[in-house]
Amino acid sequence: MHQQEVEYFAFLLFCGKKDRELLMGQRRMTFGEFERLVYLTEFLGFDAYSFKLWNQYAQEFERELQEVQSREMDGEENGVLVSEFFREREEDRQQKWIEEFFGNVPDKRGRQQLGEILEELHPGIAL
């Protein structure tokens, strides 16, 4: 089994019902869901699977990805205050994603295992 497959199945174990349906192709993925799932896979250290998600959906969301890149470049040109505002807003959004993902883990044992992984990768993280 390839690393991507191992990480895919491990990530699926932690996913709530909706995320499993998205990743298994049973539900159409939006760009926002794509952003969230890529962030979470990277945050949890599933880099090979994150790379697979990028390859699988990047072409579908090419326009949205270009818009995000353009906004980031505009923020850099408009100065530190704008960049700082967007960075803080993004951090809040990412913290929300982590909390929601953790809350949707289907069982107690999975939440415990995910908590251990998070503590190892990101000591002191608040859930």
WOQUI-V592201 format. One record per pair of residues at least 12 apart in sequence whose ideal C-beta (glycine too) atoms are under 6 Angstrom apart, sorted by the first residue. I is the first residue (numbers start at 1). GAP is how many residues later the second one is. Records with the same first field share a line. If there is no record, write none. Layout:
# WOQUI-V592201
I = GAP / GAP
This chain:
# WOQUI-V592201
3 = 45
4 = 44 / 45 / 48
7 = 39 / 41 / 42
8 = 41
11 = 35 / 38
14 = 91 / 96 / 100
16 = 88
31 = 30 / 33
34 = 23 / 27
36 = 61
38 = 12 / 15
39 = 55
40 = 61
45 = 76
102 = 25
